Amino acid sequence: MSRYRSAAIGLAGVSLALLGEIVALALAWQLRPFGDAVAWALYNVAVTAVGALIVHAFPRHPVGWILLVLGVLGVWSTDVLSAYGARAELSGWPGAAGAQWLGVAAWCLSALMWVLALLYVPTGALASPRWRIALVGGIVGTSAYLVGWLISPASTLPDSTLANPFAVAGLPGESLADVGGVLLAASAAGAVASVIGRARGADPVLRQQLKWVGVGGLLLVGFLPVGLALWSSSPVVRALSPVVALGIVASVGAAVLRYRLFDVDRMVLRGTAYLAAAAVASGLFAASVILLGTLLGGSRPWQTAAATLVAVVCFRPVAGRVERRLERRFDPDHDARRQIDRFLDGLRAGTEPADRIEEVLRDAAGRQDLRLLLRLPASDGFCDVHGQRCAPDPSLRAIELGAEAMVQYPSAADPVLDSRLERLLAHARLALQVARLGAGLSSKVDELDASRRRIAIAADDERRRIQRDLHDGAQQRLVAVGLALRSLEGRLRADDRRRDADTVDGVVTDLGETIVELRTLVANLPLPQLDGGLDVAFRELADRSPLPVRVDVTAERLSPSVEATAYFVGSESLTNTLKHARASTVTLRAERCGATLLVTVADDGVGGAVPGAGTGLIGLRDRVAAIGGHLRIDSGRTGTTITAELPCG
């Protein structure tokens, strides 16, 4: 099913639920407590909305369809029918009794909905085939309870004097309803048991999903028997029902949609802490009232206000202290997760680098010997957080997070530490994914830089070979041919064959121009003097320049690729100066600073050199970047300085 169709179906379901609740509220206006009606309306709309969200996100997930279909059915079979029955009884409309009795009896469909949802949550499949008995028991129990309650003469309808139109004397309707209720409650307990069974061997994410489901399941199991027994006689039970149901739908929705998975532990701990603080505050309030009444006599409003102030002032500190104690007792990973959360906040804000995740995990786990390996995208290899390729050490203990990352530590297998590391890795999954992508990109950039260096070195070697071939081969042969032709011209003139001699002279002239062009071509290639070092090459470059050029170059020999790039920077920059700068002096400087060769070409010309304005500067920057260097161009209103930083370590 397409996402558009699932979205349309979900929107239609929510619209039907809203329409039904509007109709129900209109029919029940001033006939039932408005707050109770609105509470059930919110519950039913919330059920269908969560179902619609699940259907849209996971169209094949049965929980979404269960909530959506049975949610809409609950609106029209419970709220609308009950409201119509109450209005029909008052106005004399037909079908009043049947609508009211059916509306009350249909509440058990909502219980069946949650039994089915718990059986299929959060994966969308039964935990194992044996849980089909709970599935069948829930359906049979709901049917038996519905039919038995409707046909039993002993059933009562709250807030109405209408007789049961479905009652049949002589049939064991009451017993059938009791059996159905027991089956429904047992199937609900089985559904919760299936959720608990899923937790065995579950991965960290599924375990957090199941915790959310467990919250909803405990609410259902704890309230369902009370609801079955006291629904008809207790208004408190009927008022609490939508509140409990809203809690269930919120927990199931969070589990299936994986919304704020890791907040469930915080919610339980904080709720327990607030309950404990409320109990302490209540005790302090009572003690303050009794103490003030005993000491001062009587009971005055200011005494109650003072006792209330004591309780309010003490509530927050007590809640905080209880929460911290519970965290240390039941959540030993709380501080570690908080440390990872701070790092994630910084990562989202751009203030933390992704490659610091290894350091954060070491601090969070309290193990400085942890080694984090990230699997390279689209590769079976691993790298460290900086993108350097590495391999797992077979002598170390390894904990893997799917196909994304691996943590190793040098000790024997420790199940407690393994479990803790698995939880921390799962909590830091986002940071690991960002670091993995960044490391993969860094590795690719390093490979690209290495490839560019190899290409540049190969190009330099090829230019040297061509230079030698042209200088020692073709150029020398052309000179020899020219000399032979001159000799032939001399003999022709001696024989008074001037026309033939002039022809040979023209050929020799053309040949001389060809040799000049060939020499120019050779000059544009790396000079032969580069074999003597940059100092010799730059001085020859200065000798050929029509402008005064001051040369200050190190005599240290460097790698061929670095020397070739440095010479390229000097010759190309000098050419640009002669063409565009209208300068009077130029300085060529090359000095080594640690592992970097600084090549500087400075002139006193008109300035205004723009890196993107000419292909010469663009090519210069690309050539420097090819060996991992950086080019800087400083050009103001007067003068231009080109500085190349070339790695030469």
C-alpha positions in Angstrom: 0.0 0.0 0.0 1.3 3.4 -0.9 2.0 6.1 1.7 -0.7 8.3 0.1 -3.4 5.7 0.3 -2.5 4.8 3.9 -2.5 8.5 4.8 -6.0 8.9 3.2 -7.3 5.8 5.1 -6.0 7.1 8.4 -7.4 10.6 7.7 -10.8 9.1 6.9 -10.7 7.0 10.1 -9.9 10.1 12.2 -12.6 12.1 10.4 -15.2 9.4 11.1 -14.2 9.3 14.8 -14.4 13.1 15.1 -17.8 13.1 13.3 -19.1 10.4 15.6 -17.9 12.2 18.7 -19.5 15.5 17.6 -22.7 13.6 17.0 -22.5 11.9 20.4 -21.8 15.1 22.2 -24.7 16.9 20.5 -27.1 14.0 21.3 -25.9 13.8 24.9 -26.0 17.6 25.6 -27.2 18.2 29.1 -28.1 14.5 29.5 -24.8 13.2 30.9 -21.8 14.9 32.6 -20.0 17.0 30.0 -16.6 16.2 31.4 -17.1 12.5 31.2 -18.4 12.7 27.6 -15.4 14.9 26.5 -13.0 12.5 28.2 -14.3 9.5 26.3 -14.4 11.5 23.1 -10.7 12.5 23.5 -9.8 8.9 24.2 -11.5 7.5 21.1 -10.1 10.2 18.9 -6.6 9.6 20.3 -7.0 5.8 19.6 -7.9 6.4 16.0 -5.2 9.1 15.6 -2.5 6.8 16.9 -3.8 4.0 14.7 -3.7 6.4 11.7 -0.2 7.4 12.4 0.9 3.7 12.7 -0.9 2.8 9.5 0.8 5.7 7.7 4.2 4.9 9.0 3.9 1.1 8.8 1.0 0.1 6.5 1.6 -3.6 7.2 1.6 -3.4 10.9 -1.6 -4.9 12.4 -1.6 -2.7 15.5 -2.3 0.3 13.4 -5.3 -1.3 11.8 -6.5 -2.7 15.1 -6.5 0.7 16.7 -7.9 2.5 13.7 -10.8 0.1 12.9 -11.8 -0.8 16.5 -11.3 2.9 17.5 -13.9 4.0 14.9 -16.1 1.1 15.8 -15.9 2.1 19.5 -17.0 5.6 18.7 -20.1 4.6 16.8 -21.0 1.5 18.9 -20.5 3.0 22.3 -20.6 6.8 22.4 -23.1 7.4 19.5 -25.4 4.6 20.4 -25.4 5.5 24.1 -26.0 9.1 23.4 -28.8 8.3 20.9 -30.4 6.0 23.4 -30.4 8.6 26.2 -31.8 11.3 23.8 -34.4 8.8 22.4 -35.6 7.9 25.9 -36.2 11.6 26.7 -37.7 12.5 23.3 -39.7 9.4 22.6 -37.7 8.3 19.6 -37.7 4.7 18.6 -35.0 2.2 19.6 -34.1 3.9 22.8 -33.7 0.8 24.9 -31.8 -1.2 22.3 -29.4 1.6 21.6 -28.6 2.1 25.3 -28.1 -1.5 26.1 -25.9 -2.1 23.0 -23.9 1.0 23.7 -23.1 -0.1 27.2 -22.3 -3.7 26.3 -20.0 -2.6 23.4 -17.4 -1.3 25.8 -15.8 -4.7 25.9 -14.8 -4.2 22.2 -12.3 -1.7 23.5 -10.9 -4.2 25.9 -10.5 -6.7 23.0 -8.8 -4.0 21.0 -6.1 -3.6 23.6 -5.7 -7.4 24.1 -5.1 -7.8 20.3 -2.8 -4.7 20.3 -0.6 -6.0 23.1 -0.3 -9.4 21.4 1.0 -7.9 18.2 3.0 -4.9 19.7 5.6 -3.8 18.9 6.9 -6.0 16.1 3.5 -6.6 14.3 3.7 -10.4 14.8 2.8 -12.8 17.6 5.7 -13.6 19.9 5.3 -17.3 19.1 2.5 -19.5 17.7 1.5 -20.6 21.2 0.1 -17.1 21.9 -2.7 -17.8 19.4 -4.6 -19.3 22.4 -4.7 -15.8 23.9 -5.8 -14.4 20.6 -8.7 -16.9 20.4 -9.5 -16.6 24.1 -9.8 -12.8 23.8 -12.2 -13.0 20.8 -14.3 -15.8 22.3 -14.3 -14.1 25.8 -15.4 -10.8 24.3 -18.2 -12.5 22.3 -19.4 -14.5 25.3 -19.3 -11.5 27.6 -21.2 -9.3 25.1 -23.9 -11.9 24.4 -24.2 -13.1 28.0 -24.5 -9.6 29.4 -27.1 -8.6 26.9 -29.4 -11.7 27.4 -29.0 -11.8 31.2 -32.0 -10.6 33.1 -29.6 -9.7 36.0 -27.8 -7.1 34.0 -28.4 -3.5 34.9 -28.2 -0.3 33.0 -26.7 2.6 34.9 -28.6 5.9 34.9 -31.6 4.5 33.1 -34.9 2.7 33.9 -35.4 1.1 30.5 -35.9 -2.6 30.5 -33.4 -4.9 28.8 -35.0 -5.7 25.4 -32.5 -8.5 24.8 -33.0 -10.3 28.1 -34.0 -14.0 27.7 -35.3 -15.8 30.8 -34.1 -19.3 31.3 -30.7 -18.9 29.6 -27.5 -18.8 31.6 -26.7 -15.3 30.4 -25.1 -14.2 33.7 -22.9 -17.3 33.8 -21.9 -16.8 30.2 -21.0 -13.2 30.9 -18.9 -14.3 33.9 -17.1 -16.9 31.8 -16.5 -14.4 29.0 -15.2 -11.9 31.5 -12.8 -14.4 32.9 -11.6 -15.4 29.5 -11.1 -11.8 28.5 -9.2 -11.0 31.6 -7.1 -14.2 31.2 -6.3 -13.3 27.5 -5.3 -9.8 28.7 -2.9 -11.4 31.2 -1.6 -13.6 28.4 -1.1 -10.6 26.2 1.0 -9.0 28.9 2.9 -12.3 29.4 3.7 -12.4 25.7 5.1 -8.9 26.0 7.3 -10.0 28.9 8.4 -13.1 26.9 9.5 -10.9 24.0 11.9 -9.1 26.4 14.1 -12.3 26.6 17.0 -11.9 24.2 15.6 -8.6 22.9 18.1 -6.0 21.5 18.3 -2.6 23.4 15.9 -0.8 21.1 13.2 -3.6 21.3 13.7 -3.7 25.0 12.9 0.0 25.3 9.9 -0.5 23.1 8.7 -3.3 25.4 9.1 -1.1 28.5 6.6 1.4 27.0 4.3 -1.5 26.2 4.8 -2.8 29.7 3.5 0.5 31.1 0.3 0.2 29.1 -0.1 -3.5 29.9 0.2 -3.0 33.6 -2.5 -0.3 33.4 -4.8 -2.7 31.5 -4.3 -5.7 33.7 -4.6 -3.6 36.9 -7.8 -1.9 35.8 -9.6 -4.5 33.7 -10.8 -6.8 36.6 -12.0 -3.7 38.5 -13.8 -2.4 35.5 -15.5 -5.7 34.8 -16.7 -6.0 38.4 -17.7 -2.4 39.2 -18.5 -0.8 35.9 -22.3 -0.8 36.4 -22.2 0.4 40.0 -19.2 2.7 40.4 -19.1 6.2 38.8 -15.4 6.5 39.9 -14.5 3.5 37.8 -16.3 4.9 34.8 -14.6 8.3 35.3 -11.1 6.7 35.6 -11.6 4.5 32.5 -10.8 7.1 29.8 -7.8 8.3 31.8 -6.3 4.8 32.0 -7.1 4.2 28.4 -5.4 7.4 27.2 -2.3 6.2 29.1 -2.4 2.9 27.4 -2.8 4.3 23.9 0.0 6.8 24.5 2.4 4.0 25.6 1.6 1.7 22.8 1.9 4.5 20.2 5.3 5.4 21.6 6.4 1.8 21.4 5.4 1.1 17.8 6.4 4.5 16.5 9.6 4.5 18.5 8.9 8.0 19.8 11.2 9.0 22.7 12.1 5.4 23.4 14.7 6.1 26.0 12.4 8.4 28.1 10.5 5.5 29.6 13.1 4.9 32.3 13.1 8.6 33.2 9.3 8.7 33.3 9.1 5.7 35.7 11.8 7.0 38.0 10.5 10.5 38.1 6.9 9.3 38.7 8.1 7.2 41.6 10.1 10.1 43.0 7.1 12.5 42.8 4.9 9.9 44.5 7.4 9.5 47.3 7.8 13.2 47.6 4.0 13.7 47.6 3.7 11.2 50.5 6.5 12.9 52.4 4.9 16.3 51.8 1.5 15.0 52.9 3.1 13.7 56.1 4.8 17.0 56.7 1.5 18.8 56.1 -0.4 16.6 58.6 2.4 16.8 61.2 2.6 20.6 60.9 -1.2 21.0 61.3 -1.2 18.7 64.3 1.9 20.4 65.9 0.6 23.9 65.4 -2.8 22.9 66.7 -1.3 21.3 69.8 1.0 24.2 70.5 -1.3 27.1 69.7 -4.7 25.4 70.2 -7.6 25.4 67.9 -7.5 25.4 64.1 -7.0 28.7 62.2 -6.6 29.3 58.4 -3.1 30.7 58.8 -2.1 27.4 60.5 -3.3 25.5 57.4 -1.5 28.0 55.1 1.7 27.6 57.1 1.5 23.8 56.9 0.9 24.0 53.2 3.9 26.2 52.8 6.1 23.7 54.6 4.9 20.9 52.4 5.4 22.9 49.2 8.9 24.1 50.2 10.0 20.5 51.0 8.4 18.8 48.0 10.9 19.7 45.3 14.1 18.9 47.4 12.6 15.6 48.5 11.6 14.7 45.0 15.1 15.5 43.7 16.9 13.5 46.4 14.6 10.5 46.0 15.0 10.6 42.2 18.8 10.6 42.5 18.8 7.7 44.9 16.5 5.7 42.6 18.7 6.5 39.7 21.8 5.3 41.5 20.0 2.2 42.7 18.0 1.2 39.5 19.7 3.0 36.7 23.5 2.7 37.0 23.9 4.0 33.4 22.1 7.3 34.1 25.2 9.4 34.5 26.8 7.8 31.4 23.7 8.4 29.3 23.5 12.0 30.4 27.2 12.4 29.4 26.4 11.0 26.0 23.3 13.2 25.7 25.4 16.3 26.4 27.7 15.2 23.6 24.8 14.6 21.3 23.4 18.1 22.1 26.8 19.6 21.2 27.0 17.5 18.1 23.6 18.8 16.9 24.6 22.4 17.7 27.9 22.0 15.9 30.1 22.6 18.9 31.4 19.0 19.3 33.3 17.1 16.6 32.0 13.7 15.7 35.4 12.1 16.1 35.3 12.7 19.9 32.7 9.9 20.4 35.5 7.5 21.3 36.7 9.7 24.1 33.1 10.2 25.3 32.4 6.5 25.3 35.6 5.9 27.3 34.6 8.4 29.9 31.0 7.2 30.0 32.0 3.5 30.5 34.9 4.3 32.8 37.3 2.4 30.6 40.1 4.3 29.0 41.3 1.2 27.2 38.3 1.0 24.9 38.9 0.9 21.2 36.2 2.1 18.9 36.1 0.8 15.3 33.6 2.2 12.7 32.6 0.1 9.7 33.2 2.0 6.5 30.1 2.6 4.5 29.7 0.2 1.5 32.7 -1.8 2.8 33.6 -4.7 5.0 36.6 -2.8 6.4 36.9 -0.8 9.6 38.5 2.6 10.4 39.1 4.6 13.5 37.2 7.8 14.3 39.7 9.8 12.2 39.1 7.7 9.1 42.3 5.8 9.2 41.8 2.2 8.1 42.4 -0.4 10.7 41.4 -4.0 11.5 39.9 -5.6 14.7 42.4 -7.1 17.1 41.5 -10.8 17.5 43.1 -10.8 21.0 40.6 -8.2 22.3 37.0 -8.7 23.4 34.6 -7.2 20.8 31.1 -5.8 21.2 29.3 -5.0 18.0 26.4 -2.6 17.3 24.8 -4.1 14.2 26.9 -3.4 11.2 27.9 0.1 12.2 30.5 0.0 15.0 32.5 -2.3 17.2 34.1 -1.7 20.7 37.0 -3.7 21.9 38.6 -3.9 25.3 41.6 -5.9 26.6 40.1 -8.3 29.2 38.3 -11.6 29.5 34.6 -11.8 28.7 32.6 -9.7 31.2 28.8 -10.1 30.7 28.0 -7.1 32.9 30.4 -4.9 31.0 29.2 -6.3 27.7 25.6 -5.5 28.5 26.5 -2.0 29.7 28.5 -1.3 26.6 25.7 -2.5 24.4 23.3 -0.1 26.1 25.7 2.8 25.8 26.4 2.0 22.1 22.6 1.9 21.4 22.2 5.2 23.2 25.0 6.8 21.2 23.8 5.3 17.9 23.2 8.8 16.3 26.7 10.0 17.2 28.2 6.7 15.9 26.3 7.1 12.6 27.5 10.7 12.2 31.1 9.7 13.1 30.9 6.7 10.7 29.8 8.9 7.8 32.5 11.5 8.7 35.2 8.9 9.0 34.1 7.3 5.7 34.3 10.7 4.0 37.7 11.4 5.5 39.0 8.0 4.3 37.7 8.8 0.8 39.3 12.2 0.9 42.6 10.7 1.9 42.3 8.2 -0.9 41.6 11.0 -3.3 44.5 13.0 -2.1 46.8 10.0 -2.5 45.5 9.4 -6.0 46.1 13.1 -6.9 49.6 12.9 -5.6 50.3 9.7 -7.7 48.8 11.4 -10.8 51.0 14.5 -10.2 54.2 12.4 -9.7 53.4 10.4 -12.8 52.8 13.6 -14.8 56.1 15.0 -13.6 57.9 11.8 -14.5 56.3 11.8 -17.9 57.2 15.4 -18.5 60.8 14.7 -17.6 60.9 11.8 -20.1 59.4 13.9 -22.8 61.9 16.6 -22.1 64.8 14.3 -22.3 63.5 12.7 -25.5 62.9 16.1 -27.2 66.2 17.6 -26.0 68.4 14.6 -26.6 66.6 13.0 -29.5 64.4 15.0 -32.0 66.1 18.4 -31.3 69.6 17.0 -31.9 68.6 15.2 -35.0 66.9 18.4 -36.4 70.1 20.3 -35.7 72.1 17.6 -37.5 69.8 17.8 -40.5 70.1 21.6 -40.5 73.9 21.3 -40.6 73.8 18.8 -43.4 71.5 21.1 -45.4 73.9 24.0 -44.9 76.7 21.9 -46.2 74.6 21.0 -49.2 73.7 24.7 -49.7 77.5 25.6 -49.8 78.2 23.0 -52.4 75.3 24.2 -54.6 76.5 27.7 -54.5 80.0 26.6 -55.3 78.5 24.9 -58.4 76.7 28.1 -59.3 73.3 26.6 -58.7 71.8 29.6 -56.9 68.2 28.7 -57.3 68.6 25.3 -55.7 70.8 26.9 -53.0 68.1 29.5 -52.2 65.5 26.7 -51.9 67.8 24.8 -49.5 68.3 28.1 -47.6 64.5 28.5 -47.2 64.2 25.0 -45.9 67.0 25.6 -43.4 65.3 28.8 -42.2 62.0 26.9 -41.7 63.9 24.2 -39.9 65.6 26.8 -37.7 62.1 28.2 -36.7 61.0 24.6 -35.9 64.0 24.2 -33.7 63.2 27.5 -31.9 59.5 26.4 -31.3 60.8 23.0 -30.1 63.1 24.7 -27.7 60.3 26.9 -26.4 58.2 23.7 -25.9 61.1 22.1 -24.0 61.5 25.3 -21.9 57.9 25.1 -20.8 58.5 21.6 -19.4 60.4 21.1 -16.2 63.9 22.4 -16.8 66.8 20.1 -17.0 68.4 22.3 -14.4 65.7 21.1 -11.9 67.9 18.1 -11.5 70.3 20.4 -9.9 67.7 21.6 -7.4 65.3 24.5 -7.0 68.1 27.0 -6.4 69.6 26.3 -9.8 66.2 26.2 -11.6 64.9 29.4 -10.0 68.2 31.3 -10.9 68.0 30.2 -14.5 64.3 31.3 -14.5 65.4 34.7 -13.1 68.2 35.0 -15.8 65.6 34.7 -18.6 63.2 37.3 -17.0 63.2 40.8 -18.5 62.5 42.1 -15.0 65.0 42.2 -12.1 64.2 39.0 -10.0 65.7 38.5 -6.5 66.1 34.8 -5.7 66.3 33.4 -2.2 65.9 29.6 -2.4 67.1 26.8 -0.2 69.7 24.5 -1.6 68.2 21.5 0.2 67.1 18.7 -2.2 63.5 17.6 -1.9 61.3 15.0 -3.5 60.9 15.3 -7.3 57.1 16.0 -7.0 57.6 18.8 -4.5 60.4 20.4 -6.5 58.4 20.1 -9.7 55.3 21.7 -8.0 57.5 24.5 -6.5 59.1 25.2 -9.9 55.6 25.3 -11.4 54.5 27.8 -8.8 57.5 30.0 -9.4 57.4 29.9 -13.2 53.6 30.3 -13.6 53.5 33.2 -11.0 56.4 34.9 -12.7 54.6 34.6 -16.1 51.5 36.1 -14.6 53.5 39.0 -13.2 55.1 39.7 -16.6 51.8 39.6 -18.3 49.5 41.5 -15.9 51.3 43.1 -13.0 53.3 46.0 -14.6 55.8 45.4 -11.8 59.4 46.7 -11.5 60.8 44.0 -9.3 60.0 40.4 -8.3 61.1 38.2 -5.5 61.3 34.4 -5.7 61.7 32.7 -2.3 61.6 29.1 -1.2 62.4 28.0 2.4 61.7 25.0 4.4 59.8 25.3 7.7 59.6 22.0 9.4 57.6 19.6 7.2 56.5 22.4 4.9 58.1 24.1 2.0 57.0 27.8 1.6 57.3 29.1 -1.9 56.7 32.9 -2.2 56.5 35.0 -5.3 56.0 38.7 -4.6 55.9 41.7 -6.9 55.4 45.5 -6.6 52.9 45.7 -9.4 49.3 47.0 -9.7 47.8 44.1 -7.7 44.1 43.1 -8.0 44.8 39.4 -8.8 41.6 37.4 -8.3 41.9 33.6 -7.8 39.0 32.8 -10.1 39.6 35.4 -12.8 42.2 33.5 -14.9 42.9 29.9 -15.7 46.6 30.5 -14.6 45.7 31.0 -11.0 43.1 28.3 -11.0 45.5 25.8 -12.5 48.1 26.9 -10.0 45.8 26.2 -7.0 44.8 22.8 -8.5 48.5 21.9 -9.0 49.4 22.8 -5.4 46.3 20.9 -4.0 47.3 17.8 -6.0 50.1 17.1 -3.6 48.1 18.1 -0.5 49.3 21.7 -0.3 47.6 25.1 0.1 47.9 28.3 -2.0 47.3 31.8 -0.7 47.0 34.9 -2.8 47.3 38.3 -1.2 46.7 41.1 -3.7 45.6 44.6 -2.8 45.8 47.9 -4.7 49.5 47.5 -5.1 51.6 44.4 -5.2 50.7 40.7 -5.2 52.1 37.9 -3.1 51.5 34.3 -3.9 52.4 31.8 -1.2 52.3 28.0 -1.6 52.6 25.7 1.3 53.8 22.3 0.1 54.2 19.3 2.4 57.7 18.0 2.3 58.0 15.9 5.4 
